[in-house]
Amino acid sequence: MAECIQVVVRCRPFNKKEKSENRLGIISMDLAACQISIANPDNPEAPPKNFTFDAVYDENTIQRTFYEESCFGLIENVLEGFNGTIFAYGQTGCGENNEMTNSTFAFYLIFAFLVYKLQGKLSPCKARQVSQS
């Protein structure tokens, strides 16, 4: 099986501090075109910088959708014996650790998927008798 690296972007919503400071968003996303546009906050008249990725998810994306579309296939391939990595990167404090490790729902989905995939694939353990000599 030949697979290539995929780059996926997920934009998080503003946190409480950012909301209280009335920060303005400079990122717009076109989910269908898998593009993000970044505006220049110092020069609103300047054209935005546009970037295209394999998939993009905005701040309204729920964890389950993100998992099913961007992680499910990779985990399925790992269970079939292939190598796989999910790498989360972001500015310090932007939520990448929470996204990958502290999401109870994501853990539940992965656990449920593993149980589903392993049903019928594992043979029952056979009891072995150990004889003493």
N, C-alpha and C positions, 0 to 999 in steps of 0.2 A: 504494500500500500504506500503510495507516495502522497504526502501532504506537504503543504507549504506553510510558512509562518503567516499568521493572520494578525493584523493589528486592529484592535477594536478600541473605541473611545467611549467612555461613559462620563457624562457631565453631571456632577452632583448639584443638588440644590444649594442655595445660600444657607449658611448656618445662622444661628441666632445673632451672633456678633455682626456678621455682614448685613443682616436685615436691619438691625438696630442702627447701623451706620449709614443706612440708605444707599448702599452700594448699587451701582448700575451694572447690569450684565453687558459684557462685551462679546459674548459668544452666542452665535445663532447656529442652529443645526437644521440640516435638511436630511431627515431620516431616510427618505426614499432614495436620495442620491448618495447617501453615505458621506456627506460633506459637512464640514464645520467651517464657519466664517468667523474670523476674529477681527473686531473693529479696533481702531487705534483710539484709545480714550483721550489722548492728547491732541488728536486732530480728527474730529468727527467727520470732516469732509473727505478725508483720505479714503480710498477704496479699501475694503476689508481684505485680509489675507485669507485665502481659501485653501483647504486641505481635504483630501479624499482618503478614506480608510475602507477597510473591508466591511465594517459595520460601525454605526454610531448610535448611541442611546442618550436621550436627553434626561433632564432632571425628573421627569415624570415616569420614567421607566421603573417598573416594579422588579424586585429581585428575581422573582420566578421567571419572568420573560427573559431577562438578561441571562439567567442560568440556562434555560432551555435552548436559547438561540446561540449562545456563545460558548457554553461549557459542556453541555450534555454529550455532544458528539465526541469531544475529546476524551471524556471520562469513559465513554463506551469503548473507544479505541484502546485505551489503557487496559481495560478489562480483557480485551482480546490479545493483549501482549505487546502492544506498541508503546513507545515512549511518548510522553506528553507533559507539557508544562503550561501552567497558567501563571503569568507574571503580572502583578499589579504595580504600576508606577505612578507616582504623582508628587506634587509639591508636598513637603513635610506638613502634616496636619490636615491634609485634604480628604482623608477618609479611606485611603487604600488599605490600611491594616484592618479597619472595621469591615470593609467590603469583603476581604478575603478570610478573616479569622473570627470575627465576632458576630457574624450574622447567624442567628439561630435558625432562621428559615433556610438559608443556604445549606447549613449543616444537615438539616432535616431532609432537604431534597437530595443531597448527595447520599446520605445514609439510605433513604428509601430506594433510590436508584440502585445502589449496590445490592440491597436485599433482593430487589426485583430481578436484577441481572444474574445473581448467584443462585437463585432458586432453580433447582434441577441441574445445575452445572457441577455441583460438588457431590462427590460420592460420600456416603456415610462412612465415618471412621470405623474401621474394623478393630475390635478388641484384640490385642496381642497378649498372649500368655508369655510371661518371662519365666523360664525355668532356672532354678538355682542349681549350680553344680557343686 
